[in-house]
């Protein structure tokens, strides 16, 4: 999480195509080392393409500079195209880099790390342990709820629900019978979980002991040093381009 924090700040500071090219090359190498198929990376990037495209179309006409193409009152400038390209690179790097954390780290480890970083919450009377437990339960039940949604939709389709109707209004109405049972299932599972925790005398708070204790090992040190090395090199490449 520390590496992702450094990486996010760095990506927001970079302003050169060469630095982003270096970042993409390193990301592809890390995905290869982690044995994550590139189609998974493309699946994540595909989601942001419509949003980035709409933003790019707006920005390319609004940023002033050297006019390349003009039609009526619309002007495409060199600075606008560069800005749009940098925005696409920045968003793509952010999505690809931060996705690595979720692809290579278990939800339990992520929750433990969040609890560690939320320790300052104690100064304001909060409980990092209870917040982490809430996040852990939420992450645990997301796949379960998606499974339940699939079952409900399959049941409704067998009853003739028009999920594949060409009319958007009819497809929207078809999802209404899905929402009600889904909320019922979610609240029922939450109630069952609460009873199960109470029957086992669960007590939250900072006095609870841990089965897995986080420790900063040699591999963590090497990974963080590699991240800092990349950050220094990428920052130097970016500044070198600007100085020239």
C-alpha positions, 0 to 999 in steps of 0.5 A: 500500500505504501508503494501504491501511495508513492506510485499514485503521487508520482503519476499525478506529477509526471508530465512527459510521454517518455516517463509514461512510456517507461511506466507502461513498460515496467507495468507490463513487466510486473504483470508478466512476473505476477502471471496476470494475463494482459486480457485482465488488464485490458478488461480494466482499461476498457471500463474507463475508455468511454469516460476518458473519451468524453472528457478528451473530446471536451478538453481538446476543444477548450484548451487554448494554444497553437491551432491545428484544425478549425471548423466554425467556432471549434478549434483543436490545438496542439496543447489540447491534443498533448493534454488529452494524450497525457490525461489518457496515459495518466488514467491508464497508468493509475488504473493499471497500477492500482489494480495490481494491488487487488490482483496480487493481495488477498482481501484479508491482507488489504483489510489488515493493512488498512487497519494499520494505516488507520491507527490515527483514527484512535485520536478522534475516538474511532476504532480501526479494528471495527472499521476494518471488520466492517470492510472485511465483511463487506468485501467478503459478501460482495461475491456472494451478493453477485452470485445471488443476483445471478440466481435471481436474474436466472429465475426471473428469465425463466418466468419471462422477464424481458432482460434482453428486450430492445426497449430500455424502459422494459429492461429497466422495469425487469430489474425491479423484481431483482432489487427487492429479493436482493435486499431481503437476502442481504439483510437476512445474511447480515442478521444471521452473521450478527447472531453468529458473532454474538453466539461466539461472544465476539467483542470488537476493539483494539484489545483483540489479538491477531492470528496473522501479525504483519511484519516488515520483512526482507521482501517488503524492503526490496519491493519498496526500494525497487518502487523508490528507484522507479520513482526516482528514475521516472521523475528524472526522465520527466524533468530531463525532458522538460529541461531539454 
